[in-house]
């Protein structure tokens, strides 16, 4: 395992070198795939700041409300309604 300095950016003791996922170790580490995705997100943001000092990082995302079918019609996911959890 590779020790990282902290769980804020996952940088090793060598500046600009990061370790994420199964290869790293730090206090409180959970060995879950979800944690690896989280580590990758924070590491990429930290690396961006090193590569682009002073440049603002703008996060972008998209959502999908439906897809076009082969017949040209718009397909929507069926929406379930839960009336009670009893």
C-alpha positions as CSV (number, residue, x, y, z in Angstrom):
1,X,0.0,0.0,0.0
2,X,1.1,3.6,-0.7
3,X,0.6,6.0,2.2
4,X,-1.0,9.4,1.3
5,X,-0.5,12.6,3.3
6,X,-4.2,13.1,3.8
7,X,-7.6,12.3,2.6
8,X,-8.2,15.7,1.2
9,X,-6.2,15.3,-2.0
10,X,-4.5,11.8,-1.8
11,X,-1.1,13.2,-2.6
12,X,1.9,11.1,-1.5
13,X,5.0,12.5,0.1
14,X,6.3,13.3,-3.4
15,X,4.6,16.5,-4.6
16,X,2.3,16.0,-7.6
17,X,2.2,12.2,-7.2
18,X,-1.2,10.8,-6.0
19,X,-2.4,7.4,-4.9
20,X,-6.1,6.5,-5.0
21,X,-8.2,3.3,-4.8
22,X,-6.9,0.0,-3.6
23,X,-3.2,1.1,-3.6
24,X,-3.4,3.8,-1.0
25,X,-3.7,3.8,2.8
26,X,-4.7,6.4,5.3
27,X,-6.4,6.5,8.7
28,X,-10.1,5.6,8.5
29,X,-9.9,4.2,4.9
30,X,-12.9,2.1,3.9
31,X,-12.1,-0.5,1.2
32,X,-15.3,0.2,-0.8
33,X,-15.5,0.9,-4.6
34,X,-17.6,3.9,-3.8
35,X,-14.7,5.3,-1.8
36,X,-12.4,4.9,-4.8
37,X,-14.7,7.0,-6.9
38,X,-14.7,9.7,-4.2
39,X,-10.9,9.6,-3.9
40,X,-10.6,10.0,-7.7
41,X,-12.9,13.0,-7.7
42,X,-10.9,14.8,-5.0
43,X,-7.6,13.8,-6.5
44,X,-8.5,15.1,-9.9
45,X,-9.5,18.5,-8.4
46,X,-6.2,18.7,-6.6
47,X,-4.2,17.8,-9.7
48,X,-6.2,20.4,-11.7
49,X,-5.1,23.1,-9.2
50,X,-1.4,22.0,-9.6
51,X,-1.6,21.9,-13.4
52,X,-3.7,25.2,-13.7
53,X,-2.6,27.4,-10.7
54,X,-5.0,30.3,-10.2
55,X,-7.5,29.0,-12.7
56,X,-11.1,28.4,-11.5
57,X,-12.4,24.9,-11.7
58,X,-15.9,24.8,-13.1
59,X,-17.8,21.5,-12.5
60,X,-20.4,20.6,-15.1
61,X,-23.0,17.9,-15.1
62,X,-25.9,16.7,-17.2
63,X,-29.2,14.9,-16.5
64,X,-31.2,12.8,-18.8
65,X,-35.0,13.0,-18.9
66,X,-35.5,10.4,-21.6
67,X,-34.0,8.9,-24.7
68,X,-35.1,8.8,-28.3
69,X,-36.3,5.3,-29.4
70,X,-35.4,3.7,-32.8
71,X,-38.9,4.7,-34.0
72,X,-38.2,8.4,-33.3
73,X,-40.5,8.7,-30.2
74,X,-39.3,9.9,-26.8
75,X,-39.0,7.2,-24.2
76,X,-39.4,8.1,-20.5
77,X,-38.7,5.9,-17.5
78,X,-41.8,4.7,-15.7
79,X,-42.3,6.6,-12.5
80,X,-43.4,4.7,-9.4
81,X,-45.2,6.3,-6.5
82,X,-44.8,4.9,-3.0
83,X,-48.0,5.7,-1.1
84,X,-46.9,4.2,2.2
85,X,-43.9,2.4,3.7
86,X,-46.0,0.3,6.1
